[in-house]
């Protein structure tokens, strides 16, 4: 079982700042980079063999009335040049069990693959 979190955040911005500044300050989400954010992003760039593209980015809207809604892009199928791509991952922390983390990534991919009528090939 994989649980999904949804958060609603509300507040007042400092005078002179808008939704774009808010989004810029929060992007990318710390839950997909780790901390400290800047150094974690540098390590991700060094270690991951493929750029994330839209995965772990954000999709959302900004309204003329000042509202904003965003989501972090995870477990999303992307069609590119005739191929479907699906990226999944997990939060690695000091007491993570590598086998359990691997199994979690498999669990996260199953629903999207099932929607395509396929399953994982075990390595």
C-alpha positions as CSV (number, residue, x, y, z in Angstrom):
1,X,0.0,0.0,0.0
2,X,1.3,3.4,-0.9
3,X,-0.2,6.5,0.8
4,X,-0.5,9.8,-0.9
5,X,-0.4,13.1,1.0
6,X,-2.5,16.2,0.1
7,X,-1.8,19.5,1.9
8,X,-3.8,22.7,1.7
9,X,-1.7,25.8,2.7
10,X,-3.2,29.3,3.1
11,X,-1.8,32.5,4.3
12,X,-1.1,36.1,3.4
13,X,1.9,37.2,1.3
14,X,4.2,40.0,2.3
15,X,3.0,43.2,0.5
16,X,4.4,43.5,-3.0
17,X,4.9,39.7,-3.4
18,X,2.6,37.5,-5.5
19,X,2.0,33.9,-6.4
20,X,4.9,33.8,-8.8
21,X,7.3,34.8,-6.0
22,X,5.7,32.3,-3.7
23,X,6.1,29.4,-6.2
24,X,9.7,30.4,-6.9
25,X,10.5,30.3,-3.2
26,X,9.0,26.9,-2.7
27,X,10.2,25.2,-5.8
28,X,11.3,22.4,-6.1
29,X,9.5,20.7,-3.2
30,X,11.7,19.6,-0.4
31,X,10.0,16.3,-0.2
32,X,11.6,15.4,-3.6
33,X,15.0,17.0,-3.1
34,X,16.0,16.4,0.5
35,X,17.8,18.8,2.8
36,X,19.7,21.0,2.7
37,X,17.9,21.7,-0.6
38,X,20.6,23.3,-2.6
39,X,23.3,20.7,-1.7
40,X,20.8,17.9,-2.2
41,X,20.0,19.1,-5.7
42,X,23.7,19.2,-6.5
43,X,24.1,15.6,-5.3
44,X,21.0,14.5,-7.3
45,X,22.6,16.1,-10.4
46,X,25.9,14.2,-9.8
47,X,24.3,10.8,-9.1
48,X,21.2,10.4,-11.2
49,X,22.1,9.2,-14.8
50,X,18.9,10.7,-16.3
51,X,17.5,14.2,-15.8
52,X,14.1,14.2,-14.1
53,X,12.3,16.3,-16.7
54,X,8.7,16.9,-15.5
55,X,9.0,14.2,-12.8
56,X,9.2,15.8,-9.4
57,X,8.5,19.2,-11.0
58,X,5.2,21.0,-10.6
59,X,1.9,21.3,-12.6
60,X,-0.5,24.0,-11.6
61,X,-2.4,27.2,-12.2
62,X,-2.3,30.8,-11.2
63,X,-5.6,32.7,-11.3
64,X,-6.1,36.4,-12.0
65,X,-7.8,36.5,-8.6
66,X,-4.5,35.5,-6.9
67,X,-5.3,31.9,-6.2
68,X,-2.8,29.2,-7.1
69,X,-3.0,25.4,-7.1
70,X,0.0,23.2,-7.7
71,X,0.9,19.5,-7.5
72,X,4.3,17.8,-7.5
73,X,4.5,15.5,-10.5
74,X,5.0,11.9,-9.3
75,X,3.9,8.6,-10.7
76,X,2.9,10.3,-14.0
77,X,3.1,8.7,-17.4
78,X,4.9,10.9,-20.0
79,X,4.7,10.1,-23.7
80,X,7.8,11.3,-25.5
81,X,8.9,10.4,-29.0
82,X,6.7,7.4,-29.1
83,X,7.8,6.0,-25.8
84,X,6.0,6.1,-22.5
85,X,8.1,7.0,-19.5
86,X,7.4,6.4,-15.8
87,X,9.7,7.5,-13.0
88,X,9.3,6.5,-9.4
89,X,11.4,7.0,-6.3
90,X,11.5,7.1,-2.6
91,X,12.8,9.1,0.3
92,X,16.1,7.6,1.5
93,X,17.0,8.5,5.1
94,X,19.7,7.3,7.5
95,X,17.7,4.2,8.7
96,X,16.3,3.2,5.3
97,X,16.3,-0.5,4.4
98,X,17.5,-0.7,0.8
99,X,15.3,-3.8,0.0
100,X,12.2,-2.1,1.5
101,X,12.9,1.1,-0.5
102,X,13.2,-0.9,-3.7
103,X,9.9,-2.8,-3.0
104,X,8.2,0.6,-2.3
105,X,9.3,1.9,-5.7
106,X,7.9,-1.2,-7.4
107,X,4.6,-0.7,-5.5
108,X,4.4,2.9,-6.6
109,X,4.7,1.9,-10.3
110,X,2.2,-0.9,-10.3
111,X,-1.0,1.2,-10.7
112,X,0.3,3.2,-13.7
113,X,1.6,0.1,-15.3
114,X,-1.7,-1.7,-14.7
115,X,-3.5,1.2,-16.5
116,X,-1.3,0.4,-19.5
117,X,-2.1,-3.3,-19.4
118,X,1.4,-4.3,-18.5
119,X,3.4,-5.3,-15.4
120,X,7.0,-5.0,-14.2
121,X,9.6,-7.3,-15.4
122,X,11.7,-8.4,-12.4
123,X,15.4,-7.9,-12.8
